[in-house]
Amino acid sequence: MTNEVLLKEVAPQWVVSLREIIPAHRTIGALFGKLYGALGPLPAEGPGVALFHDTEYKEQNVDAEVGVYLSQSHSVNEPLKTYQLPDVLVASTVHHGPFDSIGAAYGALLRWIETNGYRSAGPTRELFLHVTVPVTREDPSNVTEIQVPVEKI
């Protein structure tokens, strides 16, 4: 499968989120469970999003943040926080298929960034555009947009 890469500006976006060190990328679902359990009646108005704050890829002890987009700021209780993600230039690709095969999309995206004279400039974002409930890593109908904030070298 080929992954088309787009360079695009992403506007500022309100998000309510929960950030923790998780054992591994594949355990991100448990963090989403905590987030949704703590949200209560807060109106999520966009896709779920995961942000990965480590500057290098890590297999274990991953600094991860999960959230949902909002149309405006809302008051929340800890450990949740509401803030505005900044506007940013991203290299982006959309992965259609199981989460277990998303590595190929990341590989194509990171090669494009390097080949075109960019470097990473912030936390990687995964936007979950389509996920069937109950969520499984093997679901071929998953659609995930990967966004890597970039700057020209």
Residue pairs with C-beta under 8 A, 6 or more apart in sequence:
1 96
1 97
1 104
2 108
3 93
3 94
3 95
3 104
3 105
3 108
3 109
4 93
4 94
5 91
5 92
5 93
5 108
5 109
5 112
6 91
6 92
6 93
7 89
7 90
7 91
7 92
7 116
7 150
8 89
8 90
8 92
9 87
9 88
9 89
9 90
10 85
10 87
10 88
10 89
10 90
10 147
11 87
12 84
12 85
12 86
12 87
13 46
13 69
13 84
13 85
14 69
14 70
14 71
14 72
14 73
14 82
14 83
14 84
14 85
15 49
15 67
15 68
15 69
15 70
15 82
15 83
15 84
15 85
16 39
16 42
16 44
16 67
16 68
16 70
16 74
16 76
16 80
16 81
16 82
17 35
17 49
17 51
17 65
17 66
17 67
17 68
17 80
17 81
17 82
17 83
18 31
18 34
18 35
18 38
18 65
18 66
18 67
18 79
18 80
18 81
19 51
19 53
19 63
19 64
19 65
19 66
19 81
20 31
20 34
20 64
20 65
21 61
21 62
21 63
21 64
22 28
22 30
22 31
22 61
22 62
22 64
23 60
23 61
23 62
24 59
24 60
24 62
25 52
25 59
25 62
25 64
26 99
26 137
28 50
28 64
28 66
29 135
31 64
31 66
32 48
32 50
32 66
35 66
35 67
35 68
35 80
38 77
38 79
38 80
39 68
39 80
42 70
42 74
42 76
43 70
44 68
44 69
44 70
45 68
45 69
45 70
45 71
46 68
46 69
46 70
47 68
47 69
47 127
47 128
47 129
48 66
48 67
48 68
48 127
48 128
48 131
49 66
49 67
49 68
49 69
49 125
49 126
49 127
49 128
50 64
50 65
50 66
50 67
50 125
50 126
50 128
51 64
51 65
51 66
51 67
51 123
51 124
51 125
51 126
52 62
52 63
52 64
52 65
52 123
52 124
52 126
53 63
53 64
53 65
53 123
54 62
54 63
55 120
65 123
70 82
73 82
73 83
73 84
74 82
75 82
76 82
88 121
88 122
88 149
89 121
89 149
89 150
89 151
90 125
90 147
90 148
90 149
90 150
91 109
91 112
91 113
91 116
91 118
91 147
91 148
91 150
92 109
92 145
92 146
92 147
92 148
93 105
93 108
93 109
93 112
93 145
93 146
94 105
94 129
94 143
94 144
94 145
94 146
95 101
95 102
95 104
95 105
95 142
95 143
95 144
95 145
95 146
96 142
96 143
97 140
97 142
98 137
98 138
98 139
98 140
98 142
99 137
99 138
99 139
99 142
99 144
100 137
100 138
102 144
102 146
105 144
105 146
106 146
109 146
109 148
110 148
113 119
113 120
113 148
113 150
117 152
117 153
118 150
118 151
118 152
118 153
119 150
119 151
119 153
120 148
120 149
120 150
121 149
121 150
121 151
122 149
123 149
124 146
124 147
124 148
124 149
125 146
125 147
125 148
125 149
126 144
126 145
126 146
126 147
127 144
127 145
127 147
128 142
128 143
128 144
129 143
129 144
129 145
130 141
130 142
130 143
131 139
131 142
131 143
132 139
132 141
132 142
